[in-house]
Amino acid sequence: MNPRLRALLIAVILATPVAAWWFAFVPENRYIRVMQEDLRDKETMLDKLREETARNRDLRAANDELKLSVQLIEERLPDTKEIDAIVRQVTDLALISGLEAPAIKSAKPVASALYMEQPLELEVNGNFPGFFRFISEVEKLPRITRIHDMTVTSRSEGDVELNAKFTLSIYFQDERAIAGAENPR
């Protein structure tokens, strides 16, 4: 065989794998590296999403607990219509406790965040054990109340009868504020 032809044939035989490596394997290896980097990025993103999902579950559980706590507190807050019933209840407690019917003077409601405070100025007369029983029963009311600005004075020389003046604040939900919060414009 002709030496030139033989040299050309050997060159073609040797060039074929080099050309295949250069034109097929090098680009394919580059593509594989890019795909591996993309896969690592997606795995990192997936790990972050798993962390966020776990945190969201925790936040959802904490949010549910807070909603339950708020609901329990709101159950203790009467609405505007129930204030009269609570006033009657306080009057009944005074009478049951052996006190005279209290003199009640309603002050203007005071707004505070999402609830209102209805101050009632009360004056009761009776003996100390009855007054103590009355205060204990008011404390047991299922609604949120607060007694403040109390003055107790003796009505007789033997300190048997007393006169107590205090402010009883009843906390309630303002129906208009609730309606506005539920239907924002």
Secondary structure as the mmCIF struct_conf table of DSSP 4:
data_model
#
loop_
_struct_conf.conf_type_id
_struct_conf.id
_struct_conf.beg_label_comp_id
_struct_conf.beg_label_asym_id
_struct_conf.beg_label_seq_id
_struct_conf.end_label_comp_id
_struct_conf.end_label_asym_id
_struct_conf.end_label_seq_id
HELX_RH_AL_P HELX_RH_AL_P1 PRO A 3 ALA A 20
HELX_RH_PI_P HELX_RH_PI_P1 TRP A 21 PHE A 25
HELX_RH_AL_P HELX_RH_AL_P2 VAL A 26 GLU A 75
TURN_TY1_P TURN_TY1_P1 ARG A 76 ARG A 76
BEND BEND1 LEU A 77 LEU A 77
STRN STRN1 ASP A 79 ASP A 79
HELX_RH_3T_P HELX_RH_3T_P1 THR A 80 GLU A 82
HELX_RH_AL_P HELX_RH_AL_P3 ILE A 83 ILE A 96
TURN_TY1_P TURN_TY1_P2 SER A 97 GLY A 98
HELX_LH_PP_P HELX_LH_PP_P1 LEU A 99 PRO A 102
STRN STRN2 ALA A 103 SER A 106
STRN STRN3 VAL A 110 SER A 112
TURN_TY1_P TURN_TY1_P3 ALA A 113 LEU A 114
STRN STRN4 TYR A 115 ASN A 127
HELX_RH_AL_P HELX_RH_AL_P4 PHE A 128 GLU A 139
TURN_TY1_P TURN_TY1_P4 LYS A 140 LYS A 140
BEND BEND2 PRO A 142 ARG A 143
STRN STRN5 THR A 145 SER A 154
BEND BEND3 ARG A 155 SER A 156
TURN_TY1_P TURN_TY1_P5 GLU A 157 GLY A 158
BEND BEND4 ASP A 159 ASP A 159
STRN STRN6 GLU A 161 PHE A 172
STRN STRN7 GLN A 173 GLN A 173
HELX_RH_AL_P HELX_RH_AL_P5 GLU A 175 GLU A 182
BEND BEND5 ASN A 183 ASN A 183
#
